Amino acid sequence: MKRILLILCLAASAAISGPGVTKAEIQPRQRPWLEAMENRMSEEEKDMLKAIHAPTVVATPLEDARRSVCILPDGEIRCYGTVGRTEKDKLGKAAYLSSIDGGLTWKLHYSHGQMRAATYIPEKGIYVTTTTDSEGTWFLISRIGPEDPDPTRVKVSPFRYSDCFLPTKSDFSDRIFFTGQRRNERNESVPTFIYTDDYGKTFHIVELPHPPKPEIVFPHQGIRWSNDCGTEPVACELSDKKMMMLIRNATDAFYQAFSEDGGTTWSEPEPSVFQGCITTPFQLPLSDGRILTFWNNTRPLPELDHEKQMPPVAETVKNGTWEDVFTNRDAAHTAISADGGLTWTGVRELYLNGIRNNADFRYVGGVLYSLDKSVHQFQAFELPFNKVLVALGQNTVSRRLLIFDLDWLKENSRKEDFMDGLGGLSTFVYVKSISGSAEAYAGNGHCAWNRTNGALLVPDPEGGYSDVLQVSKHPDERLFNDLQGLTWNFPASHTGQVEIGFFLAEDVMRICLTDCWFNPCDPYVDLQAQFSVDLSSSQLPVKSWHTLRLDYDPEWVVVSCDGRQVTRAHTKKDSPLGLSYLHIQCRSDAPASKGFYIRSLEKR
């Protein structure tokens, strides 16, 4: 693959070369806003922030997550965007949310400056950010701050590098860097690392090779959106000089590249351990040297035959220029590394899209603030008392600001008894809907299908006083398919035990253990899972409550019912980050089936 390197303002040359994943020295970082933020909080506010453990929603951002949040040197947090959009005034008013209590509460303000969210550089007492227009890419510098009405503009490049993250000041040098991409002559998105070593006087631009496009292999029958196969890279310092880049693409794994010289040169991009397709990751170095990764550890439904797809799709979908539907943007995840990216632990579901089961999914939230409705795209900052603030998602109905405690990632067990309803599961099925991007369909529903409830909470079939989940089969020609199922996340591990309290009403219960989120109605999970088994009335007792247990390790899964072994099987493939999902479907061959009931799920 051709390698391209552009150096603007300084004449130099560099090869795209370097190492793979190697252990990096853990080095603490300075985060001066932590002390400033804590100093301005009352004792009650400190206690309230300390009390947060699991991910807790604190606000709705004013625009899609990526680069709208910033922290000022006095500890104020701002989240920029717009308010007041209408059909007559689609631009609305520039505004920002402000928090002066560590993210607990937020106040709305109108914005009158040109910077919007910006990175503060304490060494020079300046704020910096980037912007693009028809003349190229610009670096903005201000001593006033985000509300500066006239910041200094420095030309970075005549090329328009889009989807840039906020600039980051190196923890180990004077280097300031940011990432983005541009379209090349083949209309491909080229992942790009841009840096300055003199605080914005001159810039160096390093363009990495474009990741390979995926091939059409079973169970896929058509091509994915492939022209944007190198978009939205994010770069993170693992230690002094050593950096890691994650690159969005159309395969089932994010691509990664490494640098040993602070980003001047990069290794050839290669698949990483982070699964995900056509979504945007983010990485956050913590003050103690650990690294957080945020991403969508999700697998979309296999591509349809776009030539035969009904309703029909545009030519741009058939040739891979655009996508027909996003079916992998409803679950957000995070993991942490304490050895510079060599290994990752705490792999957990951070947040589920609040409208994932919504029957009006295509239209809820409208189009004024975003065509997409998802929990993909991230930005994160460290807070005092071991907390992290995360902005994620698209459209006002889905995007959120949330806070969680890093110790939440240390948990190794989880239990679900439905006392909080279906808030912790994915259970939806898809309704046949128009497919395609806004180019193909000039209305709402950008790359989206409507959904409706599949598995439902119903009364206990034995007359108990608690609701249980029924997973059944009910043919309906309005649906994409009639496969009902559930997808449930638990803390990732290579060895563990999962228990299921079940009541088998009719055949057949298909159980899979996987290392990523699959759609509840995906018909091919068993082919892609680390373990799958079909259990019927010939193997399990029927019409009464029993306990099914799955004991797993890297090689074997043993299935037992009420302490009696039912079957055992080898795992079908490795899980580098450990198993973290239970996926159960009703797979009866009958036209309709009562299926089975679930009253509890537990991972130990």
ABEGO torsion letter per residue (X at the ends): XBBBBBBBGBBBBBBBBEBBBBBBBBBBBBBAAAAAAAAABBAAAAAAAAABABBBBABBBABBBGAABBBBAAGBBBBBEBBGBBAABAAEBBBBBBBAAGGABBBBBBBABAAEBBBBBAAAGBBBBBBBBAAEBBBBBBAAEAABABBBBBBABABBBBGBBBBBBBAABABBBBBBBBBBAAGBBBBBBBBBAAGGABBBBBBBBBBBBBBBBOABABBBBAAAAABGBBBBBABBGBBBBBBBBABABBBBBBBAAGGABBBBBBBBABBEBGBBBBBBBBAAGBBBBBBBBBBBBBBBBAAABOBBBBAAAAAGABBABBAAAABBBBBBBAAGGABBBGBBBABBBAAAABAAAAABGEAAAEABBBABEBBBBBBBGGBBBBBBEBEAAABBBBBBBAAAAABABBBBAGAAEAAABBABBBBBBBBEBAAABBBBGBGBBBBBBBBBBBBBAAGBABBBBBBBBBBBAABABABBBBBBBBBBBABBBBBBBBBBABOBBBBBBBABBBBAABAAAAAABABBBBBBAAABBBGBBBBBBBBBBAABBBBBBGGBBABBBBBABBBAAEBABBBBBBABABABBAEBBBABBBBX
